[in-house]
Amino acid sequence: MSGNLDTYLHVTAAATGNAMPRAARCHLRLLRQPMAVAIYKLAGDAASPLAVMYGNDPAAPKLLVAPEPRSREIRFKLLNEFMLDMLTWARSAPEGEAPQLLVANPATAKFLGVLGRSLRHPPTGSAVPPATVLGARHLAWLTERAEHPGSAVVVPLTGALAQHWRTGQSDIEDTQLPATLAWIDPPAAWSGRDAAVAAEAERRSTPAGPTSDPGWDEELARLVGDFNDARGRSVDPDVVASLAGPIVDLCQEALALTWQDLWHGRALLLRLPTATGAAARFAEDAAKWSDWRTYGEAPDARIANVDSARRATWMLDERERAQSALEAQQVLDDPLRFAALEADGKALRGTVRAADYARRLVPPGGQRNVIRPLLTIDLPATPPVRPGSDVWSVDDPRVRGCVIARREDPPQVDVELRGGLRPRTGPPALLPGVGETARLMCLSPEPQQPTPLHELRDAWTHQIPQPPAANPAIDTDAPA
């Protein structure tokens, strides 16, 4: 969002003690029954899940606990069951839709991606069940797809809430789900700030995951020690289940709080009307998912753990174009996002003083007389957009123009319309009349073409530093 407006919202939220809206629309399509996942991992281990609570029914979550994650047999009992459920859920996505994961924060999404990548390529001859491998492949794909701007296959709630509300706390504090929820939706008669302070005090020992509190870890370590003493070296499922009760209770108590927060945060987002562009972006997710599912479940699927330099370059270019398209679409969908762009001097809003719709001219370098309507727009302040800047109508993005002149006294701009005047299909373009409000932005809503990479040496990822050229003035063969 705009730096200027965002700063204002941040200061206002800090002064009033209540969160301020950053968006008037929800820019994510939220499914009716997403798969919510709350997870804790073993402290100090990158890929050992301790406990996971998940499901698509807020009233009936499923809990899996590995009371000793350092034991491969105990850990894989959790992983095999979790990945089987992930596979079943992913395959159940209706035709034309993609699965959707609801997690507390980006760290949880990253940890799930680590789990997926660690299991999708089991060693030859290993005893990892095929369902675990396929579930891991799908989980890894979902977390990788989530890195695409505008994707909604994985929804980290702290990030989604921060896109739609500005709290009075720091960006780092916004990564704590309980405090962020308290700022946005405090109890009656409470300010957001007071509710956040209370939430932090209450939840200090049970963060949203995937990492846990050091004090909680100490209690866990004591229980795990008692569990190991009691079981000896046995990994028999019946023995493990009969002794794991205290650890299960500890994990359930902690994860149940995060589970409630996941559905609370989703409910807050659902209060906003869905932006028009969110459906189109999720349709793209669904198309990518359909292609992936066919390929990812093939027995001979080749999936690289490390992207080649060419693919990395292509993905970077694709995501940069997607980010530009996302920003433009959000401005078209949301009046608050347009106001943010206006505050940054990248948009214009004013009253049309004069309009010459029949104006014709021969453009520079052209030979044919073409129609080029001219609008003179009164502005409330000095025009921030310079002459020569391309602009698009927010009310009808097919209409493209160029600022050809600006004046400071009175503040005005002259905009020459150059595109979208006579579409071959669809209704006529909407042109503002004299006395009406015109809203123009400098972000292009038009699809950008991929950057051509015909030769690898054109990509910065393939540019090999060359050694410095020898100085002919220096005789390198002369004795020192």
N, C-alpha and C positions, 0 to 999 in steps of 0.2 A: 504494500500500500504506500501511498504518498508519505514522504518523510515529513512534510509540513503539517498535514492534517493529522497524521499519526502522533506527532509530537504534541499537538494540541489536545488530542483525545487522551493521551497518557497523562498529561499535566492535569487535565480536568478530572480524570478518574482518581488520581492521587489526591486532589484537593477535596473532592466530594466523598471519597470513600466507596464509590460504586463504579462498576465497569461501564464503559461506553460502547455503543454499537459501532462496529467498523464496516458492517455490511447490512443491507436491507433484504437480501436474499440469501438463501443457503446455496452455496456454490458446489455442493456435493449431492449426488443422488444417493439417498439412503434407502436400502432395501428393507422390506417389511420384516424379514427374519435373517439378519446377518449372523455370522458365527463370531460370537464374542469370546475373547481369550485373555485370561489373566494368568500370569506365569511368574514363578520365582526360579532362579537358577542357583546352583551351588556357588557360594562366595569364592572368588579366586579361580573359577573354572569357566572357560569360554563356552562350552557346549554341553554342560551337564544339568538337565532340568531337575529341579527338586520337587516341584508341585505345579500342576496346571489345572485351572478351573475353566471350563469352556462349555459352549452350547448355544443354541439359538432361541431358547425359552428362558426369559428372565427369572421365572419362578422355579426352574428345574435345571440348575447347572450340574455338570458332571465333574467330579474331582478325581484326579490321579495323583498319587504321591509315591515318590521313590525314597523310602526312608534312609537309604544309604546310596546316594547317586554314584559314589566311587566304585561300587560293585557293578561290573558290566551286566551281570544277569538281572540284577534289580533295576538298573537304569533302563535296560532294553525292554523290560516288561512294560514300563510306562511309555517308552517311545513307540513300541510296536502297536499298542492299543491306541495311542494318540494319533499316529499316522494313519492307521486303518480308519479311524473316525474322520480324519481330514479327507481321506480319499473318498469315502462314502458321501460326505457332505459336498465335496467339489463336484463329484459326478452327478449329484442331484440338482445342480443348477438348471433351471428351465432353459429351453432352447431360446436363443436370443438374449440371454443374460449371462453375467459373469458372477462367480462367487464374490462375497464381500466379507472381509475380516474386520472386526472392531477390536482395537487394542488401546491400551492406556496412553502410550507415548511412543515416539520414534525408537527409543531404546528397546522396547518390547518387539517392535516390528523387525529391528535389526537382529535381535536374538533368534527370533523365529526363522529368519533367513539363514542364520548360521546353522541352526538345526537342520534345515532342509538341505543345504549344500553339503553338510557333513554326512548325510545318509543317502544321497541320490547316486553316489558312486561307491557301493560297497566293494571291498576287496574280493577278488576272484575266489570262489569256494567258501565264502562266508555264509553264516547261517541267518543272515538278515532276510526276513520274509519279503516276497515280492510286493506285497501291499505296503510295507513300510517304505520301500524304495519309491514306489509310485506316489504315495502320499507326500514323501519328502520332495519329489520333483515338483509337484503342484505347489507345495508351500514355498519352495525356493522361487518358482516363477512368479507367484503372487507378490512376494516381497520385492523382487526385481522390477516387476511392472509398476509397483507403487512409486518407484523413483521417477516415472514419467510424469511431467507436469500435468495436473488436471485429472490424473487417474484416481479412481475411487474403489479399487479392489481391496486396498488396505486403508483403513481410516484410523490413524493415531489421533486420539481425541484431544490431547493437549494442543497439537498443531491445528486441528480443525477448529477448536474453540478460539484459539488465538487469531485465526483468520477472520473471525466474525465478531469478536469482542476485544476491547482493549482494557486491560486491568490497570490498576495503579502500581503494580509490582514490576520487578525487572523481568527481562526476557528469560533469565535463568529460573526465576521463581515460577514463571508461567509453565515450566516443564513439570511442575508438581500438580497432578490432576486434582487432588482434594482441595488445594488452595484456590486453584483456578475456578473450579465449580462454585466454591463459596463466594468468590468475588462476583460471579455472574448471577448466581441465584441464591442469595442469602436468605435465611429464615425471616419471617415477618418481624418488623421493628428492628432488624439488625442492618448495619451497613455491611457492604461487601468486605471492607477491610477488617472489621471486627470478626466477621464470620470466618475469614481466611486465617486470622490469628488463632481462633479457636480450633479450626480444622487442623492446622499444623501441630498444635499442642496435642490434640487427640490422636493424630495419625503419625506422630513422630517415629514410633517403633514399627509401623506397618506401612511403608511406602508402597506405591502402586506397582512396583516391579520394573524390570526383571531382577534388579538387585534388591537386597534386603538390608535392614538396619543392622549395624554391628551389634547393638545390644540384643536384638532378636536372634542374631546369629549365635551369640553365646548361649542363649537358652536352647537353641536348636542343637548346638554341639553337645551340650550335656545330655539331651534326650537321645541323640544318635549314639553317644558313647554307651548309654544304658542299653540301647537296642542291640548294639554289636556285642556287648557282654552277654546278653541273654540268648542271642541266636548262635553264638560261636561263629562258625564259618558257614552255617547253613544258608542256602538261598532257596530252599523249598518254599513255594508260594504260600502254602498253608502256614508254615512257621513264620514267614515274614508278615503275613496279614494279621496273625494273632498277636504279634509283638509291636506292630507299628502304630497302635491306637494313639498314644500321646503325640507322636509326630504328626499324624494325620489331623488331629484336633488343632494343633498349633498352626498348621498350614491353612486349614479350612477357615479358622478365625481371621487370619490375615487376608487371605484372598477373597473372602466374602465381602469385605469392605470395598475392595477394588471392583468386584463384580457389580455391586450396586452403583458405583460411580460410573461404570461403563454405560449402563442403561440410562442413568441420570443425564450424562453428557449428550447421549444420542437424543433424548427427549427435548433437550434445550435446542438442539439444531433443528429438530422437526417442527419447532414453533415458527420457524421462518419459512416463508413460501420458497419453493425450489426455483432457482434461476433457470431460465430457458436453456442455456448452454450446457447445464449439468447433464441433461438427458442425452445430448449428442455425444458428450465426452464418455459417458458410461456405455453408450452403444459402441464406441470404438474399443473400449475395454472388452466388451462382450465379443466383438469380432476377433480381437487378438487372442482371447481365451479359447474361442472355438478352434482357431488354427493351432494353438499350442496343445490343447487336449489331444487332438488327433495325432500330433507328432510326438508329444511327451510320453504317451502310453505305448508307442510302438516298441517292439522288442529290440530293434536295432537303432533306437534313437541315439544320436551322438550329441552329447551336451558337454560343452567345455566349461571347466571351472574358472578358467582365465580367458577373458576376451582377447581376441587377436587385435593388433594395432589398427587394422582396417575397420573392424567392427566397433572398436572403441571410438574411432573418429566419426563413424556414421552415427552412432548413438548420441554422441555429443552434439552433432549438428541437428539431429532429430529433436532432441530435448530442448535445444535453444529455440528452434522454430515453434515447438509446442508451448514453451513458456511465453513467447511473444503472442501467440494466438490466444492463450488463456487470459493474459492481461487485457487484451482488446475485448474479448468476449465478456469478461466480467464488467468492464465499463459499460458495454451495451446493455447488459442485464440489470445493472444495479445503480440507482441514482447516487448512493453514497460513494461508490467507486468512481463515478464520474466527478463528484465533488472533490475527491482526493486528487484526481488527475488535474483538475482545474486549479487546486491549491498549489500544485507543483509547476504551474505555468505550461502545461502540456495539453490544455483544452481551453475552449472559448465558449462563453455563453452570453448572448446579447440579443437585442431587438433589431429586426431587419428594418432599416430606415428607408432603403431604396432597393429596387430589384429590376434589372433589365433582363427579362427572360428570353427576349428575341435577339440579343446581341450575337453578332457573327463576326468572325475574323479568320484570317489565314495565319495559322500558328507558325512560329519560326521554323524554317526548314520544310514547311509543308507547301502544298500546291493547291489544296482545295479549301474553299470557304466552309467553315464548320461553325456550329452553334456553340457559344461559350457564354452562358448566363453569368451576370455579375451581380453579387449581393454586397451592399454596404451595410455593415452591422455596427450598431452602437453598443459600446461595452461600458461596464460600471467603473473600470479603472484602466490604467495604461495597458495596452495589449502586450502580453508576454511573448506571443508567438511572432517570430521574425518573418519578413517577406521572403518568399521562396519555400516556405514550409508547406508540405502536403497535409491536408486535413480531410477527415471523413465525417459525415453526418452521423450523429449518435441515434437519431430518430429513423434514419434509413441509410444503413452503412453502404448501400450501393452507390450513394452519391459521394463522389470524390471531388475535391477542389484543391486550390492552391491560394495561399495568402499572397496577393500581389502588391499590397500597400497597407501601411498602418499609419495612424495619426494619433498624437497624444492630446491635442486640444481642439475639439473634444476627442476622447478616446474612441477610435473607430478602426475597423479593418475593411479592406475590400477583398472579397473572396471570389475568385473565378472558378466556376464549376466546370469540371473536365471529364467526368465519368459518371456512369449510371443514370444518364438522363433519359435514355430510350432503351430500356432493357428489351431483349428479344422475347423473353418469356416473363410472365407474371404481371402484376399491376404496375402502373406508371410510378416512377420514383416520386417520393414525397419531397416537394420543394417548399420551404417556408415562404409565406406571403408577407407583404409589408405589414409591420405591426406585430408580427408573430415572433416567438422566441426561436432562435437557432442555436443548436448545441453541436459543436464541432470538436473533434479530438485529433491529436497527432499520431495516435497508434493506428497502424494499419490492420483492419479486420480481414484483409484478403490473404488467402493461403500463400505461404512462402514456398518457393521452389527449393528442393534439396540442393545443397552445395555440391557441384560436380567434383568427383574424386577419380578422374580417369587414370591418374598416375599416382602411385603412393608417395612419390616425392613431393606432391603438392600438399600433403597433410603434415601438420606440425609434429604429429607423433612419429613421423618417419624422417625427420630432418636430422641427419647425423652431423654433429659439430665437426668442421674441417680444421685440420691443424693450421696454424698461422703460416703464411707464405714466407719462404726464406728471404732474408734481406741480401740482395746481390752485393751490397756494399761491404758485407762481412765475409771474409775468407774463412770458411769453417774448417778448411784443411790445414790452415797455418798452425804451427806449434804454439801451445799456450805460453 
